[in-house]
């Protein structure tokens, strides 16, 4: 806990780099953060625009990984996770808005030690694949 401020500050700087560099990218959207709020960053997620399909999102993730950029979908809708399906009977289609959003999200590489050149490499490759 003695380093928590340092850790959070580094993560905030990485998030700021992503947000600054991606702010004019029309093919994605990012979380809207009110000025009076402070975020404790643990993941950086973008959402592809509505004209992207889940298959296209998966292909982008696959190609980024092929280029050595670790990213992932983020995350499966809660109601489709095993516990909720088995214990509560939820199924595909029960929450279609959630499912549509989840089908277009990508968690970009994120930790406090990403450099500007790391972030630039991620964004360059992402833009090539969008």
N, C-alpha and C positions, 0 to 999 in steps of 0.2 A: 504493500500500500504506500510505501514511502516514495515510489516512482510513479504513482497513478497520474499525477498532473503532467509529468513528462510524456508518458505513454499516450494520454488523451490528446495532448498538444501535437505530437507527431502524427497521430491518426487524423486529426482535424486538418493539418497541413496537406496531407495526401488527398483527403476529400476535397479540399479547396482547389487543389491542382486539377483533379478530375472535373469538378464543377466549372471551373474557369475555362478549361479547354473544350468542354462539351456543351457549353451553354448555347451555342448557335447551331448545334447539330439538330437539324429538323426531323431526322428519322428516329429520334429517341426522345424520351422524357425522363426527368429525374424527380426525386422527391422534392416537394415544395416545403421550404423551411421558413416559417414566419421569423421576422427579424428579432422578435423578443424571445425566441427559443434558442436553446443551446443543445446540440446533439452530442451524444456520446457514441461516436462512430465505432461500429464493429464489423460492418460489411458495407460495400458500396454497390448498389443495385441500380441498373438502368432498366427502362421498359421500352421495348421496341414499339413503334407506332402500330395502330390497329391493322394496317394492311399487311403486316407480317403474320405468317402462320407459325404454329408451334414447330412444324418441321423445318421451316426456314431458320427459326431461332436455334434449333438443335444443330443445324448445319453450321451456323455461325460459331457456336460453341465448339463444335468438333474441329473446325478449321483453325480457330484460335489455339486450341490445344495442340494441333499439329505443328503450329508455329512456336510452341513452347510457352504459350500464355495460359496459365491456369485460370480457368473460369468455370462457372457452373450455372445451371438453372437455379433460381432461388424463389421460393422453395415450393415443394408440392403443396397444394391447398390442404389445410389442416383436415378438412372433412374427408379427404381421400387417403389419409394416412391410415395404416392398418388398425390401430386402436379404435378410431372413430368409425371406420367401415364395419368392423366386427362388432363392437359394443353398441353402436347406435344405428347401424344400418344405412349410413350415408353412402351415396353412390354418385358416379359421374352424372352431371346434369343438375344436381340438387342446388348448387350455387354457381350458376353460369357466369356471372360477372367475375367472381373470384377466379374461376377456371380460365376465363379468357385473359385476365391480367397475368396470372401465373404462367400461362403458355408463352408469354412474350418477355419474361424477365431474365436478365443475365446479371450474375454477381461477378464483377470484375476483380482482378487481383487486388488485394487490399491488406496492408499492414503498415506499421509505422516506419519501416525502413525502405519503402519504395522511394527511389530517387526521381527527380524530374525526368531524366532520360528513360527510366522504367515506365513512368506514366505516359510519356510521349510515344513510346514503342507500342504500348497497349492501344492507345487511341489511334495511332497510324494504322495498325492492323485492323482494328475494329472498323474504321471508316472504309478501308479497302473492301471489307466483306459485307457492309450494309447495302 
